[in-house]
Amino acid sequence: MSYDTRLPSIADLKTRAKKRIPSFAYDYVDGGIDEELGKQRNRDDWQKVLLAPRYLRDATTADLSTTIFGKTYAMPFGAPPVGLGNMMWPGAELALAKAAQRANIPYILSTLSTTDLEDIARAAPDVCWFQLYVPQKIEVMKDLLNRVVEAGYHTLVVTLDIPVGAKRNRELKNGLKLPFSMTPQIIWQALTHPRWALNTVQKGAPDFVNVLRYKDTPDQGLGDFLTSFNMQGVTKERVEMIRELWKGPLVLKGIQYDADMQTALSIGVDGVVISNHGGRQLDAAPSTMQSLKELAHYRDKGMTIMIDSGIRTGLDVARAKALGAEMAFSGRSFYWGMGAMGPDGANQVIEIYRDEIKRTLQQLGCESFNELDASWLVQ
């Protein structure tokens, strides 16, 4: 095994991360909205998906590669966008980009990342995708897209499922707000996690470096700026405009409704990430597994189907493929990994998933990931 076997699962990394980083950072990544029922439903429903193994077969090898938008990746798993990534561990975003480049898996940078998008593209030139929170101002959107094009990003992922900010109770209890306020509570949490605090001092406090240039005035408050930056509900007309401006593969992230999928097809979108934002936006949203079962038939109409939210194991990735998803993503996995191990956690997560996906295929008697389809499901 090419990873640290003292932490052999994502669950182990989560446990260690909780001890190594301040509560406000841990809860930012781990928490969901309201009672966190949607977050739990994501996990519960993946665990209900059963696969039937086929024996009397050679299980010596298993091909994990998959091709998305004309590019072949080493395995069907990638790093999705996570805002404020460097808060979980200083330098996490750049470390993750470099690890994704080495492993040849997709890395999606968030608009609200805390590393310059140009630096990420240089670190991961072959695997970088960009996630767009759509700005209200068209001129800002065009400028941001021009930067993404010039930097060399391959795929644009437009997020739909955050029309308004969410009320996340853990963040409120921790006093996490923007801009960061050095309250006694925040200071105490930092001081009681000295390794995290020392690295943060060395790297500098995280900031939204890719969007601050678009503030109305230099002294505009960060909270006011972020509230006014995003569209409150991305419209069909705006996606059509983006489709005209962006010539590469275009993906919509957050779709869970049949009519939205039909609209995406009519616009000429190339793919979707079925997502409920990790249970962080609407506690009553269906699990992504449920939505995948309902929407997977759009593959037959040329739509590339991908998924996130609730993915925690290589077995989950195989389950998703049997239900119709070509690629799976898990943001919490990566940031628990780096919370637990620092920059080395990125590679740890990649290798855990690689091992688990491969073993799952071999246990099933499936020679390649691309062979998995609905016939492997226990109906």
Backbone hydrogen bonds in HBPLUS format (Angstrom, degrees):
<---DONOR---> <-ACCEPTOR-->    atom                        ^
c    i                          cat <-CA-CA->   ^        H-A-AA   ^      H-
h    n   atom  resd res      DA  || num        DHA   H-A  angle D-A-AA Bond
n    s   type  num  typ     dist DA aas  dist angle  dist       angle   num
A0007-LEU N   A0004-ASP O   3.12 MM   3  5.90 164.6  2.14 120.2 124.7     1
A0013-LEU N   A0009-SER O   3.19 MM   4  6.58 154.1  2.26 144.7 151.3     2
A0014-LYS N   A0010-ILE O   2.93 MM   4  6.18 155.0  2.00 149.6 156.5     3
A0015-THR N   A0011-ALA O   3.11 MM   4  6.36 157.9  2.16 145.9 150.7     4
A0016-ARG N   A0012-ASP O   3.10 MM   4  6.37 161.3  2.14 149.6 154.1     5
A0017-ALA N   A0013-LEU O   2.83 MM   4  5.95 159.9  1.87 151.6 157.9     6
A0018-LYS N   A0014-LYS O   3.13 MM   4  6.30 154.8  2.20 148.3 153.4     7
A0019-LYS N   A0016-ARG O   3.02 MM   3  5.31 135.5  2.22 103.9 116.0     8
A0020-ARG N   A0016-ARG O   3.16 MM   4  6.42 140.4  2.32 146.4 157.8     9
A0020-ARG N   A0017-ALA O   3.08 MM   3  5.10 126.4  2.38  97.0 111.2    10
A0021-ILE N   A0017-ALA O   3.18 MM   4  6.13 143.1  2.33 160.8 162.5    11
A0025-ALA N   A0022-PRO O   3.11 MM   3  5.48 129.8  2.37 106.0 118.2    12
A0026-TYR N   A0022-PRO O   3.01 MM   4  6.32 169.2  2.02 159.0 162.2    13
A0027-ASP N   A0023-SER O   2.79 MM   4  5.76 172.0  1.79 155.5 158.3    14
A0028-TYR N   A0024-PHE O   3.27 MM   4  6.02 138.0  2.45 121.3 131.3    15
A0030-ASP N   A0026-TYR O   2.87 MM   4  6.02 171.5  1.88 158.9 161.7    16
A0031-GLY N   A0027-ASP O   2.83 MM   4  5.06 154.0  1.89 130.8 137.3    17
A0033-ILE N   A0279-GLY O   3.05 MM 246  6.47 158.2  2.10 149.7 146.2    18
A0036-GLU N   A0033-ILE O   2.82 MM   3  5.30 155.9  1.88 146.4 147.2    19
A0040-GLN N   A0036-GLU O   3.31 MM   4  6.50 158.6  2.36 136.3 141.5    20
A0041-ARG N   A0037-LEU O   2.81 MM   4  6.02 151.3  1.89 146.3 155.3    21
A0042-ASN N   A0038-GLY O   3.05 MM   4  6.30 150.1  2.14 147.4 153.6    22
A0044-ASP N   A0040-GLN O   2.92 MM   4  6.20 173.5  1.92 160.3 162.0    23
A0045-ASP N   A0041-ARG O   2.97 MM   4  5.97 164.8  1.99 152.4 155.3    24
A0046-TRP N   A0042-ASN O   3.31 MM   4  6.50 155.6  2.37 142.7 148.7    25
A0047-GLN N   A0043-ARG O   3.21 MM   4  6.46 157.1  2.27 153.9 159.8    26
A0048-LYS N   A0045-ASP O   3.13 MM   3  5.16 149.2  2.23  99.1 108.5    27
A0049-VAL N   A0046-TRP O   3.14 MM   3  5.61 160.6  2.18 112.7 118.4    28
A0378-VAL N   A0050-LEU O   2.94 MM 328  5.36 158.2  1.99 137.6 135.5    29
A0052-ALA N   A0376-TRP O   2.83 MM 324  5.50 161.0  1.86 155.0 161.6    30
A0054-ARG N   A0364-LEU O   2.73 MM 310  5.55 164.0  1.75 129.4 135.1    31
A0063-ASP N   A0367-GLU O   2.86 MM 304  6.29 159.2  1.90 142.8 145.8    32
A0369-PHE N   A0063-ASP O   2.81 MM 306  6.14 161.1  1.85 176.6 170.5    33
A0066-THR N   A0073-TYR O   3.14 MM   7  5.53 154.1  2.21 141.8 149.1    34
A0073-TYR N   A0066-THR O   2.78 MM   7  5.53 167.5  1.80 169.7 165.9    35
A0068-ILE N   A0071-LYS O   2.86 MM   3  5.41 153.0  1.93 158.7 152.6    36
A0071-LYS N   A0068-ILE O   3.07 MM   3  5.41 167.9  2.08 116.7 120.1    37
A0074-ALA N   A0104-ASN O   2.91 MM  30  5.47 158.2  1.96 152.8 159.2    38
A0328-ALA N   A0076-PRO O   3.11 MM 252  6.34 156.2  2.17 134.1 139.8    39
A0078-GLY N   A0328-ALA O   2.98 MM 250  6.46 147.5  2.09 151.5 161.0    40
A0079-ALA N   A0106-PRO O   2.96 MM  27  6.27 161.2  2.00 157.4 156.8    41
A0108-ILE N   A0079-ALA O   2.90 MM  29  6.10 163.4  1.92 161.7 167.2    42
A0084-LEU N   A0112-LEU O   3.02 MM  28  6.45 158.0  2.07 152.3 150.7    43
A0087-MET N   A0084-LEU O   2.97 MM   3  5.60 162.3  2.00 119.9 125.7    44
A0088-MET N   A0085-GLY O   3.16 MM   3  5.73 141.5  2.31 111.2 119.7    45
A0092-ALA N   A0089-TRP O   2.94 MM   3  5.35 142.1  2.09 150.3 146.1    46
A0095-ALA N   A0091-GLY O   3.16 MM   4  6.28 162.6  2.19 153.8 159.2    47
A0096-LEU N   A0092-ALA O   2.87 MM   4  6.01 154.7  1.93 152.0 158.7    48
A0097-ALA N   A0093-GLU O   2.98 MM   4  6.21 155.2  2.04 145.2 152.0    49
A0098-LYS N   A0094-LEU O   3.03 MM   4  6.26 162.0  2.07 150.9 154.7    50
A0099-ALA N   A0095-ALA O   3.02 MM   4  6.22 155.9  2.08 143.7 150.6    51
A0100-ALA N   A0096-LEU O   2.87 MM   4  6.06 157.5  1.92 151.0 156.9    52
A0101-GLN N   A0097-ALA O   3.01 MM   4  6.22 153.8  2.08 145.9 152.9    53
A0102-ARG N   A0098-LYS O   3.04 MM   4  6.32 162.8  2.07 149.4 153.3    54
A0103-ALA N   A0099-ALA O   2.97 MM   4  6.14 153.7  2.04 145.4 153.0    55
A0104-ASN N   A0100-ALA O   2.79 MM   4  5.68 120.1  2.15 139.9 154.4    56
A0105-ILE N   A0100-ALA O   3.13 MM   5  5.20 157.8  2.18 137.6 144.3    57
A0104-ASN N   A0101-GLN O   3.30 MM   3  5.05 143.1  2.44  93.3 103.6    58
A0107-TYR N   A0127-VAL O   3.09 MM  20  6.02 162.9  2.12 149.6 147.2    59
A0129-TRP N   A0107-TYR O   2.87 MM  22  5.95 162.2  1.90 155.1 153.4    60
A0109-LEU N   A0129-TRP O   2.97 MM  20  6.33 163.9  1.99 148.9 145.6    61
A0131-GLN N   A0109-LEU O   2.75 MM  22  5.75 169.8  1.76 164.7 161.8    62
A0113-SER N   A0110-SER O   3.03 MM   3  4.97 136.5  2.22 115.6 110.5    63
A0119-ASP N   A0116-ASP O   3.01 MM   3  5.30 123.8  2.33 103.8 117.6    64
A0120-ILE N   A0116-ASP O   3.20 MM   4  6.61 154.7  2.26 153.0 160.0    65
A0121-ALA N   A0117-LEU O   3.07 MM   4  6.29 158.7  2.12 145.9 151.3    66
A0122-ARG N   A0118-GLU O   3.11 MM   4  6.35 150.0  2.21 142.3 149.8    67
A0123-ALA N   A0119-ASP O   3.07 MM   4  6.29 145.1  2.20 140.3 149.8    68
A0123-ALA N   A0120-ILE O   3.10 MM   3  5.02 119.2  2.48  92.5 107.9    69
A0124-ALA N   A0120-ILE O   2.88 MM   4  6.06 142.2  2.03 150.4 160.7    70
A0127-VAL N   A0124-ALA O   3.29 MM   3  5.64 148.0  2.40 109.4 117.8    71
A0128-CYS N   A0124-ALA O   3.16 MM   4  5.59 124.1  2.49 163.0 163.4    72
A0154-HIS N   A0128-CYS O   3.08 MM  26  6.28 171.4  2.09 167.0 164.5    73
A0130-PHE N   A0155-THR O   2.93 MM  25  6.35 164.6  1.95 167.5 171.2    74
A0157-VAL N   A0130-PHE O   2.75 MM  27  5.94 166.4  1.77 157.5 158.3    75
A0132-LEU N   A0157-VAL O   2.71 MM  25  5.99 155.6  1.76 146.5 153.6    76
A0159-THR N   A0132-LEU O   3.14 MM  27  6.14 163.8  2.16 146.0 150.6    77
A0231-MET N   A0134-VAL O   2.84 MM  97  5.92 151.8  1.92 176.1 169.1    78
A0136-GLN N   A0229-PHE O   2.78 MM  93  5.95 152.9  1.85 154.9 157.4    79
A0141-MET N   A0137-LYS O   3.05 MM   4  6.37 162.2  2.08 153.2 158.3    80
A0142-LYS N   A0138-ILE O   2.91 MM   4  6.17 161.6  1.95 154.1 158.4    81
A0143-ASP N   A0139-GLU O   3.10 MM   4  6.22 156.2  2.16 138.3 144.6    82
A0144-LEU N   A0140-VAL O   2.92 MM   4  6.13 165.2  1.94 156.4 160.4    83
A0145-LEU N   A0141-MET O   2.92 MM   4  6.12 161.6  1.95 151.7 156.8    84
A0146-ASN N   A0142-LYS O   2.92 MM   4  6.11 151.3  2.01 144.6 152.5    85
A0147-ARG N   A0143-ASP O   3.06 MM   4  6.37 154.2  2.13 148.1 154.3    86
A0148-VAL N   A0144-LEU O   3.06 MM   4  6.37 153.6  2.13 146.3 153.6    87
A0149-VAL N   A0145-LEU O   2.91 MM   4  6.17 158.6  1.96 151.3 156.6    88
A0150-GLU N   A0146-ASN O   2.92 MM   4  6.10 170.5  1.92 153.2 155.8    89
A0151-ALA N   A0147-ARG O   2.91 MM   4  6.02 145.0  2.04 143.4 152.8    90
A0152-GLY N   A0148-VAL O   3.24 MM   4  6.46 131.3  2.49 136.2 147.1    91
A0153-TYR N   A0148-VAL O   3.29 MM   5  5.88 167.9  2.31 163.0 160.4    92
A0152-GLY N   A0149-VAL O   3.06 MM   3  5.31 137.9  2.25 102.3 114.1    93
A0156-LEU N   A0249-PRO O   3.08 MM  93  6.43 169.2  2.09 166.1 166.0    94
A0251-VAL N   A0156-LEU O   2.82 MM  95  6.07 160.4  1.86 166.1 170.0    95
A0158-VAL N   A0251-VAL O   2.78 MM  93  6.14 163.9  1.80 165.3 160.3    96
A0253-LYS N   A0158-VAL O   2.80 MM  95  5.83 171.7  1.81 149.2 149.5    97
A0160-LEU N   A0253-LYS O   2.84 MM  93  5.91 167.2  1.86 172.5 169.1    98
A0171-GLU N   A0168-ARG O   3.10 MM   3  5.61 120.2  2.48 109.5 122.9    99
A0172-LEU N   A0168-ARG O   3.19 MM   4  6.53 156.5  2.25 151.7 158.8   100
A0173-LYS N   A0169-ASN O   2.96 MM   4  6.20 160.8  2.00 152.2 156.9   101
A0174-ASN N   A0170-ARG O   2.99 MM   4  6.18 148.5  2.09 145.2 153.6   102
A0176-LEU N   A0171-GLU O   3.01 MM   5  5.24 154.5  2.08 158.5 157.1   103
A0175-GLY N   A0172-LEU O   3.15 MM   3  5.17 151.1  2.24  99.1 108.0   104
A0183-THR N   A0181-SER O   2.77 MM   2  5.56 135.3  1.97 108.1  93.7   105
A0187-ILE N   A0183-THR O   2.92 MM   4  6.16 170.9  1.93 164.5 167.2   106
A0188-TRP N   A0184-PRO O   2.92 MM   4  5.98 159.3  1.96 144.1 149.9   107
A0189-GLN N   A0185-GLN O   3.08 MM   4  6.30 161.6  2.12 146.4 151.2   108
A0190-ALA N   A0186-ILE O   3.02 MM   4  6.29 156.8  2.08 149.9 156.0   109
A0191-LEU N   A0187-ILE O   2.91 MM   4  6.12 166.6  1.93 155.9 159.4   110
A0192-THR N   A0188-TRP O   3.01 MM   4  6.13 147.6  2.12 149.9 157.5   111
A0193-HIS N   A0190-ALA O   3.03 MM   3  5.30 159.4  2.07 110.7 115.6   112
A0197-ALA N   A0193-HIS O   3.00 MM   4  6.22 164.6  2.02 153.7 158.8   113
A0198-LEU N   A0194-PRO O   2.79 MM   4  5.86 164.4  1.82 151.0 154.4   114
A0199-ASN N   A0195-ARG O   3.11 MM   4  6.25 165.2  2.13 146.9 150.9   115
A0200-THR N   A0196-TRP O   2.93 MM   4  6.12 150.5  2.02 148.1 156.9   116
A0201-VAL N   A0197-ALA O   2.94 MM   4  6.21 155.6  2.00 150.4 156.6   117
A0202-GLN N   A0198-LEU O   3.02 MM   4  6.28 157.1  2.07 147.9 154.1   118
A0203-LYS N   A0199-ASN O   2.89 MM   4  6.05 156.5  1.95 147.2 153.4   119
A0204-GLY N   A0200-THR O   2.67 MM   4  5.43 143.1  1.80 143.8 153.8   120
A0209-VAL N   A0207-ASP O   2.87 MM   2  5.54 131.6  2.11 109.7  94.6   121
A0211-VAL N   A0208-PHE O   3.26 MM   3  6.01 159.7  2.31 120.9 126.0   122
A0212-LEU N   A0208-PHE O   3.26 MM   4  6.19 143.4  2.41 161.5 172.1   123
A0214-TYR N   A0211-VAL O   2.89 MM   3  5.63 165.0  1.91 124.7 129.8   124
A0215-LYS N   A0212-LEU O   3.19 MM   3  5.63 163.0  2.22 120.1 119.1   125
A0220-GLN N   A0217-THR O   3.04 MM   3  5.28 168.7  2.05 117.7 119.1   126
A0225-PHE N   A0221-GLY O   2.89 MM   4  6.09 157.3  1.94 151.9 159.2   127
A0226-LEU N   A0222-LEU O   2.90 MM   4  6.11 170.5  1.91 159.4 160.4   128
A0227-THR N   A0223-GLY O   3.06 MM   4  6.18 155.7  2.12 145.2 152.0   129
A0228-SER N   A0224-ASP O   3.14 MM   4  6.29 149.7  2.23 143.2 150.4   130
A0229-PHE N   A0225-PHE O   2.88 MM   4  5.91 120.5  2.24 143.4 160.1   131
A0239-VAL N   A0235-THR O   3.11 MM   4  6.47 158.3  2.16 149.2 154.9   132
A0240-GLU N   A0236-LYS O   2.90 MM   4  6.19 153.6  1.97 151.9 159.8   133
A0241-MET N   A0237-GLU O   3.06 MM   4  6.32 146.8  2.17 138.8 147.4   134
A0242-ILE N   A0238-ARG O   2.94 MM   4  6.28 156.5  2.00 148.9 155.2   135
A0243-ARG N   A0239-VAL O   2.82 MM   4  6.07 153.0  1.90 147.8 155.7   136
A0244-GLU N   A0240-GLU O   3.13 MM   4  6.40 144.0  2.26 140.1 148.5   137
A0244-GLU N   A0241-MET O   3.14 MM   3  5.17 123.3  2.47  94.7 108.6   138
A0245-LEU N   A0241-MET O   3.07 MM   4  6.39 149.2  2.17 145.4 154.1   139
A0246-TRP N   A0242-ILE O   2.78 MM   4  5.84 158.5  1.83 160.5 165.0   140
A0270-ASP N   A0250-LEU O   2.87 MM  20  5.34 140.3  2.03 143.6 156.4   141
A0271-GLY N   A0250-LEU O   3.23 MM  21  6.54 144.0  2.37 148.9 148.6   142
A0252-LEU N   A0271-GLY O   3.04 MM  19  6.56 149.8  2.13 142.2 146.0   143
A0273-VAL N   A0252-LEU O   2.87 MM  21  6.25 153.3  1.94 142.5 146.5   144
A0254-GLY N   A0273-VAL O   2.91 MM  19  6.14 173.1  1.91 171.6 169.7   145
A0260-ASP N   A0257-TYR O   3.07 MM   3  5.39 123.1  2.41 105.1 119.3   146
A0261-MET N   A0257-TYR O   3.16 MM   4  6.54 148.9  2.26 150.2 159.4   147
A0261-MET N   A0258-ASP O   3.06 MM   3  5.14 119.7  2.44  97.1 112.1   148
A0262-GLN N   A0258-ASP O   3.03 MM   4  6.41 153.6  2.10 151.0 158.5   149
A0263-THR N   A0259-ALA O   2.98 MM   4  6.25 154.8  2.04 145.4 151.9   150
A0264-ALA N   A0260-ASP O   2.93 MM   4  6.18 157.2  1.98 146.2 152.3   151
A0265-LEU N   A0261-MET O   3.04 MM   4  6.33 156.3  2.09 148.7 154.2   152
A0266-SER N   A0262-GLN O   3.04 MM   4  6.33 155.0  2.10 146.2 153.0   153
A0267-ILE N   A0263-THR O   3.04 MM   4  6.32 139.9  2.20 148.8 159.4   154
A0268-GLY N   A0264-ALA O   3.25 MM   4  6.45 135.2  2.47 140.7 151.6   155
A0269-VAL N   A0264-ALA O   3.10 MM   5  5.39 168.3  2.11 159.2 155.5   156
A0268-GLY N   A0265-LEU O   3.16 MM   3  5.24 134.5  2.38  98.1 110.3   157
A0304-THR N   A0270-ASP O   3.16 MM  34  6.33 169.6  2.17 140.6 143.5   158
A0272-VAL N   A0304-THR O   2.92 MM  32  6.38 152.1  1.99 170.1 177.4   159
A0306-MET N   A0272-VAL O   2.85 MM  34  5.98 142.5  1.99 154.2 165.3   160
A0274-ILE N   A0306-MET O   2.83 MM  32  6.15 162.2  1.86 145.6 139.4   161
A0308-ASP N   A0274-ILE O   3.13 MM  34  6.50 152.3  2.21 167.8 163.7   162
A0279-GLY N   A0276-ASN O   3.11 MM   3  5.66 146.2  2.23 110.9 119.5   163
A0280-ARG N   A0277-HIS O   3.10 MM   3  5.48 140.2  2.27 106.8 117.3   164
A0285-ALA N   A0282-LEU O   3.19 MM   3  5.51 168.0  2.21 113.9 115.9   165
A0291-SER N   A0287-SER O   3.14 MM   4  6.49 161.6  2.17 149.0 153.7   166
A0292-LEU N   A0288-THR O   2.83 MM   4  5.96 153.8  1.90 146.3 153.6   167
A0293-LYS N   A0289-MET O   3.11 MM   4  6.35 159.0  2.15 149.6 153.9   168
A0294-GLU N   A0290-GLN O   3.27 MM   4  6.59 145.9  2.40 141.7 150.6   169
A0294-GLU N   A0291-SER O   3.12 MM   3  5.11 121.6  2.47  94.0 108.6   170
A0295-LEU N   A0291-SER O   2.96 MM   4  6.10 141.5  2.11 148.6 159.3   171
A0296-ALA N   A0292-LEU O   2.92 MM   4  5.46 137.0  2.11 154.2 155.4   172
A0298-TYR N   A0295-LEU O   3.06 MM   3  6.01 171.2  2.07 129.1 131.9   173
A0299-ARG N   A0296-ALA O   3.06 MM   3  5.95 170.6  2.07 125.7 128.3   174
A0300-ASP N   A0297-HIS O   3.10 MM   3  5.77 146.4  2.21 114.6 121.3   175
A0301-LYS N   A0298-TYR O   2.98 MM   3  5.10 152.7  2.06 102.2 111.1   176
A0303-MET N   A0298-TYR O   3.25 MM   5  5.75 160.2  2.29 147.6 142.5   177
A0302-GLY N   A0299-ARG O   3.00 MM   3  5.23 160.2  2.04 114.1 115.3   178
A0326-GLU N   A0305-ILE O   2.72 MM  21  5.88 160.5  1.76 167.4 165.2   179
A0307-ILE N   A0327-MET O   3.03 MM  20  6.50 145.0  2.16 147.9 158.8   180
A0329-PHE N   A0307-ILE O   2.96 MM  22  6.37 138.8  2.13 150.3 161.6   181
A0316-ASP N   A0313-THR O   3.12 MM   3  5.18 123.0  2.46  94.4 107.8   182
A0317-VAL N   A0313-THR O   3.34 MM   4  6.80 146.7  2.46 139.3 147.5   183
A0318-ALA N   A0314-GLY O   3.11 MM   4  6.49 154.2  2.18 148.0 154.3   184
A0319-ARG N   A0315-LEU O   2.85 MM   4  6.15 157.6  1.90 151.1 158.1   185
A0320-ALA N   A0316-ASP O   2.88 MM   4  6.12 157.6  1.93 148.2 153.7   186
A0321-LYS N   A0317-VAL O   3.07 MM   4  6.38 151.1  2.16 143.7 151.0   187
A0322-ALA N   A0318-ALA O   3.02 MM   4  6.31 160.1  2.06 153.9 158.6   188
A0323-LEU N   A0319-ARG O   3.10 MM   4  6.39 138.9  2.28 142.7 153.9   189
A0323-LEU N   A0320-ALA O   3.17 MM   3  5.09 126.9  2.46  91.4 105.4   190
A0324-GLY N   A0320-ALA O   2.99 MM   4  6.28 112.0  2.47 133.9 151.2   191
A0325-ALA N   A0320-ALA O   2.89 MM   5  5.34 173.1  1.90 136.7 135.2   192
A0324-GLY N   A0321-LYS O   2.97 MM   3  4.93 146.9  2.08  97.6 108.1   193
A0335-TYR N   A0331-GLY O   3.16 MM   4  6.46 164.3  2.19 158.2 162.6   194
A0336-TRP N   A0332-ARG O   2.83 MM   4  5.88 152.3  1.90 157.5 163.3   195
A0337-GLY N   A0333-SER O   3.00 MM   4  6.11 152.2  2.08 140.3 148.7   196
A0338-MET N   A0334-PHE O   3.00 MM   4  6.35 153.5  2.07 145.3 151.1   197
A0339-GLY N   A0335-TYR O   2.95 MM   4  5.89 143.6  2.09 129.6 140.1   198
A0340-ALA N   A0336-TRP O   2.87 MM   4  6.01 144.1  2.00 145.3 154.3   199
A0341-MET N   A0337-GLY O   2.93 MM   4  6.07 148.3  2.03 143.3 152.1   200
A0342-GLY N   A0338-MET O   2.73 MM   4  4.35 137.7  1.91 125.7 128.3   201
A0345-GLY N   A0342-GLY O   2.87 MM   3  5.62 159.7  1.91 126.2 132.7   202
A0346-ALA N   A0343-PRO O   3.25 MM   3  6.00 159.1  2.29 119.2 122.9   203
A0348-GLN N   A0344-ASP O   3.16 MM   4  6.42 157.1  2.21 147.4 154.5   204
A0349-VAL N   A0345-GLY O   3.01 MM   4  6.16 161.4  2.04 148.8 151.2   205
A0350-ILE N   A0346-ALA O   3.16 MM   4  6.43 166.1  2.18 148.5 152.4   206
A0351-GLU N   A0347-ASN O   2.92 MM   4  6.09 166.3  1.94 155.6 158.7   207
A0352-ILE N   A0348-GLN O   2.94 MM   4  6.12 149.6  2.03 146.6 155.3   208
A0353-TYR N   A0349-VAL O   3.04 MM   4  6.27 171.4  2.04 157.1 158.5   209
A0354-ARG N   A0350-ILE O   2.89 MM   4  6.10 157.7  1.94 147.2 154.5   210
A0355-ASP N   A0351-GLU O   2.96 MM   4  6.00 166.8  1.98 143.8 147.3   211
A0356-GLU N   A0352-ILE O   2.91 MM   4  6.11 164.6  1.93 152.9 157.6   212
A0357-ILE N   A0353-TYR O   2.82 MM   4  5.89 165.2  1.84 154.9 158.6   213
A0358-LYS N   A0354-ARG O   3.04 MM   4  6.13 167.0  2.06 147.9 152.1   214
A0359-ARG N   A0355-ASP O   2.93 MM   4  6.08 165.6  1.95 150.5 154.9   215
A0360-THR N   A0356-GLU O   2.95 MM   4  5.98 153.3  2.02 141.1 148.7   216
A0361-LEU N   A0357-ILE O   3.00 MM   4  6.28 163.9  2.03 153.9 157.4   217
A0362-GLN N   A0358-LYS O   2.99 MM   4  6.26 162.2  2.02 151.8 156.9   218
A0363-GLN N   A0359-ARG O   2.79 MM   4  5.96 156.8  1.84 149.1 155.8   219
A0364-LEU N   A0360-THR O   2.92 MM   4  6.12 147.0  2.03 146.4 155.6   220
A0365-GLY N   A0361-LEU O   3.03 MM   4  6.16 123.4  2.36 137.3 152.1   221
A0366-CYS N   A0361-LEU O   2.87 MM   5  4.99 169.7  1.89 155.2 152.5   222
A0365-GLY N   A0362-GLN O   3.12 MM   3  5.02 138.5  2.30  93.8 105.8   223
A0371-GLU N   A0368-SER O   3.02 MM   3  5.41 151.8  2.10 108.2 117.0   224
A0372-LEU N   A0369-PHE O   3.09 MM   3  5.67 153.5  2.17 115.5 122.5   225
A0376-TRP N   A0373-ASP O   3.07 MM   3  6.02 172.1  2.08 129.4 131.8   226
A0377-LEU N   A0374-ALA O   3.07 MM   3  5.36 161.4  2.11 111.2 117.1   227
